[in-house]
Amino acid sequence: MMTEFFNANNCHVVGSNSSHIMGEGMQVQTSQVSLLNSVMSVNHVDVAIYYLLVGVFSAVLGSSMSFLFRLQLSYPILLTSDLYNSLVTLHGLIMVFFAAMPTAIGFFANLLIPYHCNVPDLLFPRMNALSFWLLPGSLCMLVYSMACAGWTLYPPLSTQSMGVEHSVFSLHLAGISSLVSSCNFMVTMMSTRSQTWYSLSLFCWSILLVSLLLVMSLPVLAVGITLILTDKHLCTCFYDSSIGGDPVLYQHLFWFFGHPEVYVVILPVFGLFSMSLAHSSLHRLPGELSLVLAMLSIALIGSVVWAHHMYTSGMDIDTRSYFTAATMIIAVPTGVKVFTWLNSLLSTKRMTSYGLILVQCAFLTAFSIGGTSGIILSNASVDHYLHDTYYVVAHFHLVMALSLVYGILVGLMYSLSYLQISVSMSPLYSSSTALFIVSSLSVFSLMHYQGYSAMPRRYFMHSDTSSHALVTFCLLCTILSFALMLMEMLYSLACMRPNMVKTGVVN
């Protein structure tokens, strides 16, 4: 029976039904507040998950763009030249600044540094959250720009194209985000670490070196792209050769950032790979000090070899000789790391996860192939013939894209081990992983042959479309197999969740 109360002021009847409605309203309000609190959280794990979500979304967006212009190269009737150039520009910038860096640095550094340094959170949690929230707006501004100046934004094309202003502002926001997070990581590791420098983990060493590289190189990029805007709108002549400027100046400024950026992306993967090897082999890696010194050497030498991207810009022979020799020297510390990893992998007597071992072998294969092709391109004489071909595309995609993806998969499996979670190796997961590895390696192996056949890059239409069609087919197999592998991994984790709740691993 409904109980009623009479309100003499406004003659409203308030009963149990209205109480029920009020209860539902309070529940909705409470859920909204909890959602707002979770979104505005400054906890390092929550921020790491946000970085991962943005990185995955950006990777899907950038990969979709790459598939579209791969279709154009296979069937040259789909896109206009301007749209093709816009997709290539957005693909490069999105994959570097909004897919690779947020995932390799933002996600793993936020997730693992507090655990490795034995602290509850990063030293400046609000700065950490700010560095993330600059990214979504920056990404939207970049996509809105639809600039078609190439992902390197070379003048004079960038000073004559529409949408470059939005791209430059977008890169400024992304750069501020990276600088803020880098300073936060460095200060946290330097001031709150509970162990000596020698006992600092390899992953923390990699993030420390990455942060130093970003602090050193990002201001140079900011200056270079800002001068594009001053040339375009303030009538300056930094890059206009007709009135005394020099477009090669921009190439120096861009690649002073651009080449260390390769190591900014791959060094965290080095740290994750080393930690995962120690985990899978159930013993400390031999020669950890040599691995730290190798990463330090790679970071130092990699900062002074930027002009090997500019062999065709008219450098004198002495300058080309220096950059050729310095670039080849990077192979020495890199070889130290690769052979140390191989030694540890081959000496493993007990495998904790066959899935982890499979992806580790794939990473070593892709990185070794990409590094070997890099040694070939470091020779200035050879680079003159291969510079504007698909050989270069294959090289930097093997190092920055494929090795990064394999390394992120290794890092995810290693991070799940902190929660005592291992992905089950079902036949479907094993076959989809093997298909993904074979098809993804095939994509860029075929591009090497295209480069040797003098197939020029940066063209939206070729007379020979058969090789492009084969590469596009391999890319389609890569995307489908990766999606199948990811769904099987998520299904495996979902099946394990009830047991994880019972044991208290998750709530």
C-alpha positions as CSV (number, residue, x, y, z in Angstrom):
1,M,0.0,0.0,0.0
2,M,1.4,3.4,-1.0
3,T,2.1,5.8,1.8
4,E,1.4,9.4,1.0
5,F,2.5,12.6,2.5
6,F,0.7,15.9,1.9
7,N,2.7,19.0,1.2
8,A,0.6,22.0,2.3
9,N,2.7,24.5,0.4
10,N,2.5,23.2,-3.1
11,C,-0.1,20.4,-2.7
12,H,2.2,17.7,-4.2
13,V,1.8,14.1,-3.4
14,V,5.1,12.3,-2.7
15,G,5.0,8.6,-2.3
16,S,7.0,5.4,-2.7
17,N,6.9,5.7,-6.5
18,S,8.6,9.1,-6.4
19,S,11.1,7.7,-3.9
20,H,11.9,4.9,-6.4
21,I,12.3,7.5,-9.1
22,M,14.6,9.6,-6.9
23,G,16.6,6.4,-6.1
24,E,17.1,5.8,-9.8
25,G,18.0,9.4,-10.4
26,M,20.6,9.2,-7.6
27,Q,22.0,6.0,-9.2
28,V,22.3,7.7,-12.6
29,Q,23.9,10.7,-11.0
30,T,26.3,8.5,-9.1
31,S,27.3,6.6,-12.2
32,Q,27.9,9.9,-14.0
33,V,30.1,11.1,-11.2
34,S,32.0,7.9,-11.2
35,L,32.5,8.0,-15.0
36,L,33.7,11.6,-14.7
37,N,36.1,10.7,-11.9
38,S,37.5,7.8,-14.0
39,V,37.9,10.0,-17.0
40,M,39.6,12.8,-15.0
41,S,41.8,10.4,-13.0
42,V,45.5,11.2,-12.6
43,N,46.4,7.6,-11.5
44,H,49.3,6.3,-13.6
45,V,47.5,3.1,-14.6
46,D,44.4,5.0,-15.8
47,V,46.5,7.5,-17.8
48,A,48.5,4.5,-19.3
49,I,45.2,3.0,-20.4
50,Y,44.1,6.3,-22.0
51,Y,47.4,6.4,-23.9
52,L,46.9,2.9,-25.1
53,L,43.3,3.7,-26.3
54,V,44.5,6.7,-28.2
55,G,47.4,4.8,-29.7
56,V,45.2,1.9,-30.8
57,F,42.7,4.3,-32.3
58,S,45.4,6.2,-34.1
59,A,47.0,3.0,-35.4
60,V,43.7,1.8,-36.8
61,L,43.1,5.2,-38.4
62,G,46.6,5.4,-39.9
63,S,46.5,1.8,-41.1
64,S,43.2,2.4,-42.8
65,M,44.7,5.3,-44.7
66,S,47.7,3.2,-45.7
67,F,45.3,0.5,-47.0
68,L,43.4,3.1,-49.0
69,F,46.5,4.4,-50.8
70,R,47.8,0.9,-51.3
71,L,44.5,0.2,-53.1
72,Q,45.2,3.3,-55.2
73,L,48.6,2.0,-56.2
74,S,47.1,-1.4,-57.1
75,Y,44.1,0.0,-58.9
76,P,44.9,3.6,-59.9
77,I,41.4,4.9,-60.4
78,L,40.3,5.3,-56.8
79,L,41.9,8.5,-55.5
80,T,42.9,11.9,-56.9
81,S,46.5,13.0,-56.5
82,D,45.7,15.6,-53.8
83,L,43.8,13.1,-51.7
84,Y,46.6,10.5,-52.1
85,N,49.1,13.0,-50.9
86,S,46.9,14.0,-48.0
87,L,46.5,10.4,-46.9
88,V,50.2,9.8,-47.1
89,T,50.9,12.9,-45.1
90,L,48.3,12.1,-42.4
91,H,49.4,8.4,-42.3
92,G,53.0,9.3,-41.6
93,L,52.3,12.0,-38.9
94,I,49.6,10.0,-37.2
95,M,51.6,6.8,-37.0
96,V,54.7,8.5,-35.6
97,F,53.2,11.1,-33.2
98,F,49.9,9.6,-32.2
99,A,50.3,5.8,-32.6
100,A,53.9,4.9,-32.0
101,M,54.9,7.4,-29.3
102,P,51.7,7.2,-27.1
103,T,51.9,3.4,-27.1
104,A,55.6,2.7,-26.8
105,I,56.3,5.6,-24.4
106,G,53.1,6.9,-22.9
107,F,51.5,3.5,-22.1
108,F,54.4,1.4,-21.0
109,A,56.3,4.2,-19.2
110,N,53.2,5.2,-17.2
111,L,52.4,1.6,-16.5
112,L,55.8,0.2,-15.5
113,I,58.0,3.1,-14.2
114,P,56.3,3.4,-10.8
115,Y,56.6,-0.4,-10.3
116,H,60.2,-0.5,-11.3
117,C,61.1,2.5,-9.1
118,N,59.0,1.3,-6.2
119,V,56.8,4.4,-6.0
120,P,53.0,4.7,-5.9
121,D,52.8,7.1,-8.9
122,L,54.8,9.5,-11.0
123,L,56.1,12.6,-9.2
124,F,53.7,15.0,-11.0
125,P,50.4,13.1,-11.7
126,R,48.5,16.2,-12.9
127,M,51.2,17.1,-15.3
128,N,51.1,13.5,-16.5
129,A,47.3,13.7,-17.1
130,L,47.8,17.1,-18.9
131,S,50.4,15.5,-21.2
132,F,47.8,13.0,-22.3
133,W,44.8,15.4,-22.7
134,L,46.8,17.5,-25.2
135,L,46.8,14.5,-27.6
136,P,43.1,14.1,-28.6
137,G,42.7,17.7,-29.6
138,S,46.0,17.6,-31.4
139,L,45.0,14.5,-33.3
140,C,41.6,16.1,-34.3
141,M,43.4,19.2,-35.5
142,L,45.8,17.2,-37.6
143,V,43.0,15.1,-39.3
144,Y,41.0,18.3,-39.9
145,S,44.0,19.9,-41.7
146,M,44.1,17.3,-44.5
147,A,47.5,18.8,-45.5
148,C,49.1,17.4,-48.6
149,A,52.7,18.5,-48.1
150,G,54.2,15.1,-47.3
151,W,54.8,13.9,-43.7
152,T,58.2,15.7,-43.6
153,L,56.6,19.0,-44.5
154,Y,59.4,20.0,-46.9
155,P,59.3,23.5,-48.3
156,P,58.5,24.9,-50.8
157,L,55.6,22.4,-51.0
158,S,54.6,23.1,-47.4
159,T,54.7,26.9,-47.8
160,Q,52.3,26.6,-50.7
161,S,49.8,24.0,-49.4
162,M,46.5,24.5,-47.6
163,G,46.1,23.1,-44.1
164,V,49.7,23.3,-43.1
165,E,48.9,25.8,-40.3
166,H,46.7,23.3,-38.5
167,S,49.3,20.6,-39.0
168,V,52.0,22.8,-37.4
169,F,49.8,23.7,-34.5
170,S,48.9,20.0,-34.0
171,L,52.6,19.1,-33.9
172,H,53.3,21.9,-31.4
173,L,50.6,20.4,-29.1
174,A,52.0,16.9,-29.5
175,G,55.5,18.2,-28.8
176,I,54.4,20.0,-25.6
177,S,52.8,16.8,-24.5
178,S,56.0,14.8,-25.1
179,L,58.2,17.4,-23.4
180,V,56.0,17.5,-20.3
181,S,55.8,13.7,-20.0
182,S,59.5,13.4,-20.6
183,C,60.4,15.8,-17.8
184,N,58.0,14.0,-15.5
185,F,59.6,10.6,-16.3
186,M,63.1,11.9,-15.8
187,V,62.4,13.7,-12.5
188,T,60.5,10.6,-11.2
189,M,63.4,8.2,-11.9
190,M,66.1,10.6,-10.7
191,S,64.5,11.7,-7.4
192,T,62.4,8.7,-6.2
193,R,64.3,5.7,-7.3
194,S,65.1,3.4,-4.4
195,Q,68.2,1.8,-6.0
196,T,71.5,2.7,-7.5
197,W,71.9,3.6,-11.1
198,Y,73.5,0.3,-11.8
199,S,70.5,-1.6,-10.5
200,L,68.0,0.5,-12.4
201,S,66.0,-1.7,-14.8
202,L,66.8,-1.8,-18.5
203,F,63.3,-0.4,-19.3
204,C,63.9,2.6,-17.0
205,W,67.2,3.2,-18.7
206,S,65.5,3.2,-22.1
207,I,62.9,5.7,-21.0
208,L,65.5,7.9,-19.4
209,L,67.5,8.0,-22.7
210,V,64.3,8.6,-24.7
211,S,63.4,11.5,-22.5
212,L,66.8,13.1,-23.0
213,L,66.6,12.7,-26.7
214,L,63.1,14.3,-26.8
215,V,64.2,17.3,-24.7
216,M,67.2,17.8,-27.0
217,S,65.5,17.4,-30.4
218,L,61.9,18.5,-30.0
219,P,62.7,22.3,-29.7
220,V,64.7,22.1,-32.9
221,L,61.6,20.6,-34.7
222,A,59.4,23.3,-33.2
223,V,61.7,26.0,-34.6
224,G,61.8,24.4,-38.0
225,I,58.1,24.1,-38.5
226,T,57.4,27.5,-37.0
227,L,59.7,29.1,-39.6
228,I,57.4,27.5,-42.3
229,L,54.6,29.7,-40.9
230,T,56.7,32.8,-40.8
231,D,57.7,32.3,-44.4
232,K,54.1,31.7,-45.4
233,H,52.4,34.5,-43.5
234,L,55.1,37.0,-42.3
235,C,57.0,37.3,-45.6
236,T,60.3,36.0,-44.1
237,C,62.7,34.2,-46.4
238,F,64.3,31.4,-44.3
239,Y,63.4,28.7,-46.9
240,D,62.7,30.7,-50.0
241,S,65.7,30.3,-52.3
242,S,64.5,33.0,-54.7
243,I,65.1,35.7,-52.1
244,G,68.1,34.3,-50.3
245,G,66.7,31.5,-48.2
246,D,67.7,27.8,-48.3
247,P,65.2,24.9,-48.2
248,V,68.1,22.6,-47.1
249,L,68.1,24.4,-43.8
250,Y,64.7,23.0,-43.0
251,Q,66.0,19.5,-43.9
252,H,68.7,19.9,-41.3
253,L,66.3,21.1,-38.7
254,F,63.8,18.4,-39.4
255,W,66.2,15.5,-39.5
256,F,68.0,16.6,-36.4
257,F,64.8,15.6,-34.8
258,G,63.7,13.0,-37.3
259,H,66.6,10.6,-36.9
260,P,66.6,10.6,-33.1
261,E,62.9,10.0,-33.3
262,V,63.6,6.5,-34.7
263,Y,65.4,5.7,-31.5
264,V,62.8,7.5,-29.4
265,V,60.3,5.0,-30.7
266,I,62.5,1.8,-30.7
267,L,64.5,2.3,-27.4
268,P,61.5,1.6,-25.2
269,V,61.0,-1.6,-27.2
270,F,64.6,-2.6,-26.5
271,G,64.0,-2.2,-22.8
272,L,60.8,-4.2,-22.9
273,F,62.3,-6.9,-25.0
274,S,65.3,-7.3,-22.6
275,M,62.9,-7.5,-19.6
276,S,60.7,-10.0,-21.4
277,L,63.7,-12.2,-22.2
278,A,64.8,-12.2,-18.6
279,H,61.2,-13.1,-17.6
280,S,60.8,-15.9,-20.2
281,S,64.3,-17.4,-19.5
282,L,63.8,-17.2,-15.7
283,H,67.2,-15.7,-15.1
284,R,68.9,-12.3,-15.4
285,L,70.3,-11.3,-18.8
286,P,74.0,-11.8,-19.2
287,G,75.9,-8.6,-19.7
288,E,73.2,-6.1,-18.5
289,L,75.8,-3.4,-18.2
290,S,76.8,-3.9,-21.8
291,L,73.1,-3.6,-22.8
292,V,72.9,-0.2,-21.0
293,L,76.1,1.0,-22.6
294,A,74.9,-0.1,-26.0
295,M,71.6,1.9,-25.6
296,L,73.6,4.9,-24.4
297,S,75.9,4.6,-27.5
298,I,73.0,4.2,-29.8
299,A,71.4,7.3,-28.4
300,L,74.6,9.4,-28.6
301,I,75.7,8.3,-32.1
302,G,72.1,8.5,-33.4
303,S,72.0,12.2,-32.5
304,V,74.9,13.1,-34.8
305,V,74.0,11.2,-38.0
306,W,70.9,13.0,-39.1
307,A,72.3,14.1,-42.5
308,H,72.4,10.5,-43.9
309,H,68.8,11.3,-44.9
310,M,70.1,14.1,-47.1
311,Y,72.8,12.5,-49.3
312,T,71.0,13.7,-52.4
313,S,70.7,17.3,-51.3
314,G,74.1,18.3,-52.6
315,M,76.5,17.7,-49.7
316,D,80.3,17.7,-50.3
317,I,82.2,14.5,-50.3
318,D,83.9,15.0,-46.9
319,T,80.5,15.6,-45.2
320,R,79.1,12.5,-46.9
321,S,82.1,10.5,-45.8
322,Y,81.6,11.5,-42.1
323,F,77.9,10.7,-42.0
324,T,78.6,7.3,-43.8
325,A,81.2,6.3,-41.3
326,A,79.2,7.5,-38.3
327,T,76.1,5.8,-39.4
328,M,77.9,2.5,-39.9
329,I,79.3,2.7,-36.4
330,I,75.8,2.5,-35.0
331,A,75.8,-1.2,-36.1
332,V,78.4,-2.0,-33.4
333,P,76.3,-1.3,-30.3
334,T,73.2,-2.6,-32.1
335,G,75.0,-5.8,-32.8
336,V,75.9,-6.1,-29.2
337,K,72.3,-6.0,-28.2
338,V,71.1,-8.4,-30.9
339,F,73.7,-11.0,-30.1
340,T,73.1,-10.7,-26.4
341,W,69.4,-11.3,-27.0
342,L,70.1,-14.2,-29.3
343,N,72.4,-15.7,-26.7
344,S,69.8,-15.4,-24.0
345,L,67.1,-16.7,-26.2
346,L,69.0,-19.8,-27.3
347,S,70.2,-20.6,-23.8
348,T,66.7,-20.7,-22.5
349,K,66.1,-24.1,-21.0
350,R,62.5,-23.7,-19.9
351,M,60.0,-21.7,-22.0
352,T,57.3,-20.0,-19.9
353,S,55.2,-19.0,-22.9
354,Y,55.5,-20.3,-26.5
355,G,53.5,-17.4,-27.7
356,L,56.0,-14.9,-26.2
357,I,58.9,-16.8,-27.7
358,L,57.3,-16.8,-31.1
359,V,56.8,-13.0,-31.1
360,Q,60.3,-12.5,-29.7
361,C,61.8,-14.4,-32.7
362,A,59.6,-12.3,-35.0
363,F,61.0,-9.1,-33.5
364,L,64.6,-10.2,-33.9
365,T,63.9,-11.2,-37.5
366,A,62.3,-8.0,-38.5
367,F,64.8,-5.8,-36.6
368,S,67.8,-7.6,-38.1
369,I,66.4,-7.3,-41.6
370,G,65.6,-3.6,-41.2
371,G,69.0,-3.0,-39.6
372,T,70.9,-4.7,-42.4
373,S,69.1,-2.7,-45.0
374,G,70.0,0.4,-43.0
375,I,73.7,-0.5,-43.2
376,I,73.3,-0.7,-47.0
377,L,71.6,2.7,-47.2
378,S,74.2,4.3,-44.9
379,N,76.6,4.2,-47.9
380,A,76.2,7.5,-49.7
381,S,77.1,6.0,-53.1
382,V,74.5,3.3,-52.8
383,D,71.9,5.7,-51.3
384,H,72.0,7.8,-54.5
385,Y,70.4,5.0,-56.4
386,L,68.0,3.8,-53.7
387,H,67.0,7.0,-52.0
388,D,63.8,7.7,-53.8
389,T,62.7,4.1,-54.2
390,Y,60.6,1.7,-52.2
391,Y,63.7,0.2,-50.6
392,V,63.8,3.2,-48.2
393,V,60.1,2.7,-47.4
394,A,60.7,-1.0,-46.6
395,H,63.7,-0.1,-44.4
396,F,62.1,2.4,-42.1
397,H,58.8,0.5,-41.9
398,L,60.7,-2.7,-40.8
399,V,62.4,-0.7,-38.0
400,M,59.8,1.8,-37.0
401,A,56.6,-0.1,-37.8
402,L,57.0,-3.9,-37.8
403,S,59.6,-4.1,-35.1
404,L,57.6,-1.7,-33.0
405,V,54.4,-3.8,-33.4
406,Y,56.2,-7.0,-32.4
407,G,57.9,-5.2,-29.5
408,I,54.6,-3.8,-28.3
409,L,53.1,-7.4,-28.4
410,V,56.1,-8.6,-26.4
411,G,55.6,-5.7,-23.9
412,L,51.9,-6.5,-23.5
413,M,52.6,-10.1,-22.7
414,Y,55.4,-9.1,-20.3
415,S,53.1,-6.5,-18.6
416,L,50.4,-9.1,-18.2
417,S,52.9,-11.3,-16.3
418,Y,52.8,-8.7,-13.5
419,L,49.2,-9.8,-13.0
420,Q,50.2,-13.4,-13.3
421,I,48.2,-13.6,-16.6
422,S,49.4,-15.6,-19.6
423,V,47.6,-15.8,-23.0
424,S,46.6,-19.4,-23.8
425,M,48.2,-20.8,-27.0
426,S,45.1,-22.1,-28.7
427,P,45.5,-23.5,-32.2
428,L,43.6,-20.5,-33.6
429,Y,45.9,-18.1,-31.8
430,S,49.0,-19.9,-32.9
431,S,48.0,-20.0,-36.5
432,S,46.8,-16.4,-36.7
433,T,50.0,-15.2,-35.0
434,A,52.1,-17.2,-37.5
435,L,50.1,-15.9,-40.4
436,F,50.4,-12.3,-39.1
437,I,54.2,-12.7,-38.9
438,V,54.6,-14.2,-42.3
439,S,52.3,-11.8,-44.1
440,S,53.7,-8.7,-42.4
441,L,57.3,-9.7,-43.2
442,S,56.2,-10.4,-46.8
443,V,54.8,-6.9,-47.2
444,F,58.2,-5.2,-46.6
445,S,60.3,-7.9,-48.1
446,L,58.5,-7.4,-51.4
447,M,59.1,-3.6,-51.1
448,H,62.8,-4.3,-51.0
449,Y,62.6,-6.0,-54.4
450,Q,60.5,-3.1,-55.7
451,G,63.3,-0.8,-54.6
452,Y,66.0,-2.9,-56.3
453,S,63.8,-2.7,-59.4
454,A,63.9,1.1,-59.2
455,M,60.2,1.5,-58.3
456,P,60.0,5.2,-57.3
457,R,58.1,6.2,-54.1
458,R,55.9,9.3,-53.7
459,Y,54.0,8.5,-56.9
460,F,50.3,8.0,-56.8
461,M,50.1,6.1,-60.1
462,H,52.5,3.5,-61.6
463,S,52.4,1.7,-64.9
464,D,53.3,-1.6,-63.2
465,T,50.5,-2.3,-60.8
466,S,51.1,-6.1,-60.4
467,S,53.7,-5.8,-57.7
468,H,51.7,-3.3,-55.8
469,A,48.7,-5.6,-56.0
470,L,50.7,-8.4,-54.4
471,V,51.9,-6.1,-51.6
472,T,48.3,-4.9,-51.0
473,F,47.1,-8.5,-50.8
474,C,49.8,-9.3,-48.2
475,L,48.8,-6.1,-46.3
476,L,45.2,-7.3,-46.3
477,C,46.3,-10.7,-44.9
478,T,48.3,-8.9,-42.3
479,I,45.3,-6.8,-41.1
480,L,42.9,-9.8,-41.0
481,S,45.3,-12.1,-39.2
482,F,46.2,-9.4,-36.7
483,A,42.5,-8.7,-36.0
484,L,41.9,-12.5,-35.6
485,M,44.9,-12.7,-33.2
486,L,43.8,-9.8,-31.2
487,M,40.2,-11.1,-30.9
488,E,41.5,-14.5,-29.8
489,M,43.8,-12.8,-27.2
490,L,40.9,-10.8,-25.8
491,Y,38.7,-13.9,-25.7
492,S,41.4,-15.7,-23.8
493,L,41.6,-12.9,-21.3
494,A,37.8,-12.8,-21.0
495,C,37.6,-16.5,-20.2
496,M,40.3,-16.1,-17.5
497,R,38.5,-13.1,-15.8
498,P,36.3,-15.2,-13.5
499,N,39.4,-17.0,-12.1
500,M,41.2,-13.7,-11.9
501,V,38.3,-12.2,-9.8
502,K,38.3,-15.2,-7.5
503,T,42.0,-14.9,-6.9
504,G,41.8,-11.2,-6.4
505,V,43.9,-10.2,-9.4
506,V,41.1,-7.9,-10.7
507,N,38.0,-6.6,-9.1
